[in-house]
Amino acid sequence: MSMRDEVYSLFESWGLDLPEDLNDHTPLFESGLFDSLALFNLASWIENQVGHAVDPAQFDLRREWATVDDIVHFIERGQDSDPAHDQHGAVSAPHPATDDGYRIGKYRPEFKAQVAQLQTGLWSPDVELNTRYLEWKYERNPYGSTPPHVYLAFLRDELVGMRGFSESRWEVGSRDEMVLVADDLVIRDDHRGRGLFTRIMDAAFADLAGSGFNYAFNLSGSPINVLGSLTMGWKRVGVLDPMGTRPAGIRLRQRLRSVIRNMPAIWRFAGSPALYSRTEKRPFLRIDQVIAAGGRDETNGMTFSKQPRLPDMVELIHGQSHDGRIRHLRDPEYLLWRYENPLQEYRFLYLHGERFDGYIAMSRSVASHLPTGRVTVADIEARDDDSFFALLGAAVARVRELYVWTATMSDARRSVLNHFGFLPVDQQRTSRGCPCILVRPLSKPAKWDIDGLSLLDMNAWDIRVLYGMVA
C-alpha cells in the first residue's frame, strides 16, 4: 500500500465524512474534513512515520498539511518545522454553508439542561454538578454579560457541540484589559469528523468581532484542541512547564492500575477503591487534621483553612510591586467568585510573621467518580523568597502529590521547587506542547501586543494555574 493509499485508509478508519470527489489535492481544512480529534490522530500518525515528535506550533499547519499530497511530502521530507513560514498566519477561511441540518446558535437559559448533559463528556459525569458549574461560570462571573458568549451546535433540536468564552480582566503593563478566555469545547462523540469545531469557531469569531473584546486567551487546551486552534488563527506562546511531587508508592499504584486497565477480564477492577491509597482518596487529610485541631501550626507560624482570607490576600497581592507582566487581576470580587468553583475543593495555607507574609491556595478536582490524589497549587503569593520557601515546605510536608506551573517563575523560586523534589510531570502532554498559553486577536487588523508587551513572548507573562479552569 502506498503512503497516499494509507492516508485515505486512515481517514476512513477515523470515521470522517469523506466527500465523494476527495483526491490528492482536495483542500482538507477548507472542506471541513478535519476536526480536532482527526487532526490529533493525523499528528500522531505522522510522528510515527517521521520517527520523532512533531510540534505543529512551529510551522504553518494549514499550509504543510493542506492536502493529502502535502501530507505525503511533509512526511517524505521528515521535517518538523519551517522557520521561514510566517508564525502569525492568516485566520482560517469560514466553513462553507451546507445543508446537513446543523446550525450554530448562542446559549439561552432554556438550553441549560441540554448543556449540562452534553458536558458529561468534559466537566463531570454528574449532570447536577455540571448545572451548578455552568451557572457559576457563566451566570455569576463578576465580569460576565447576558447572554454569555457560549456557542452551541445543534442537529435539528439536539445539542451536539459547545464552545464557551468567559469574560476576564487582566493587568497588562500599566493598564487593565478585558479579555475572553476560551474554554469548554466539546463535540459529542457521534458527531466528530463533520467539521463542527470549525463551524462553531467561525460563528463565534464572527460574533465576537463586534463584541468590544480585542483578544481571546486559552490556558486549558488539550493536545487535541490546541491542534484545532492552531489552524484557526491562534498562536501558542509557550508551554507552562508543569512540575510535581509524586512519591514512589503513588507511582507504583498508578502503574498497577494502568496494567490492570489493559488486561482482559479484570480491566473493570482498575477503579477499585482497594487500589488507591488513603492519601489518594483523601489528599487533604493531613491538612484537615490540622484544621480540625484549630488550624494553627505553632512550630512554623502557619495557619490552614478551608476558607480564603480575601482581605489579607488582596492586600498582599497589591502591596507587592507589579513588574508589569501579563497577569489576571486578583481583586476581591474575582477571588471570591473563583474559589467557589463547584468542580474543585480548596484548602489555604497562610504564613504569619510579624505581618501576613504569604499564602498558598491548593485545589483538587471533585469532578471524577475515581479518586485523584493530585493537589494543584492554584496560586501562591509570598512577600519574599524566604516566605516562598517556608510556604512550599509546609505544603509538601502535608500533601504527597503537588502540581504547579513553573514556566513564568523566577530562577530562585524554581530552585526552591527543585529543593523539595519537584520534577517535570505529564511529559507525554508536554511533548505535544501542553499545557500552554494560546492567544488570538479578535479585532482587525490583528495586533499581537498590548501596551508595548508582546503577547507571544513568554517573558511577558506571569501565569498561575488559577487563571485557567483546571484548578
Sequence and secondary structure as in RCSB ss.txt:
>XXXX:A:sequence
MSMRDEVYSLFESWGLDLPEDLNDHTPLFESGLFDSLALFNLASWIENQVGHAVDPAQFDLRREWATVDDIVHFI
ERGQDSDPAHDQHGAVSAPHPATDDGYRIGKYRPEFKAQVAQLQTGLWSPDVELNTRYLEWKYERNPYGSTPPHV
YLAFLRDELVGMRGFSESRWEVGSRDEMVLVADDLVIRDDHRGRGLFTRIMDAAFADLAGSGFNYAFNLSGSPIN
VLGSLTMGWKRVGVLDPMGTRPAGIRLRQRLRSVIRNMPAIWRFAGSPALYSRTEKRPFLRIDQVIAAGGRDETN
GMTFSKQPRLPDMVELIHGQSHDGRIRHLRDPEYLLWRYENPLQEYRFLYLHGERFDGYIAMSRSVASHLPTGRV
TVADIEARDDDSFFALLGAAVARVRELYVWTATMSDARRSVLNHFGFLPVDQQRTSRGCPCILVRPLSKPAKWDI
DGLSLLDMNAWDIRVLYGMVA
>XXXX:A:secstr
  HHHHHHHHHHHTT    TT  TT  TTTTT   HHHHHHHHHHHHHHHTS   GGGS HHHHTSSHHHHHHHH
HHT S  TTS TT           SSEEEEE  GGGHHHHHHHGGGTT S HHHHHHHHIIIIIS TT  SS EE
EEEEETTEEEEEEEEEEEEEEETTEEEEEEEEEEEEE GGGTTSSHHHHHHHHHHHHHTTSS  EEEES   HHH
HHHHHTTT EEEEE  EEE   HHHHHHHHHHHHHHTSTTTGGGGG GGGS HHHH TTHHHHHHHHTTSEETTT
TEEEESS  HHHHHHHHHHS   S BEE   HHHHHHHTT TTEEEEEEEEESSSEEEEEEEEEE   SS    E
EEEEEEESSHHHHHHHHHHHHTT SSEEEE TTS HHHHHHHHHTT EE  HHHHTTT SEEEEEE SSS   EE
TTEETT GGGB   GGGSS  
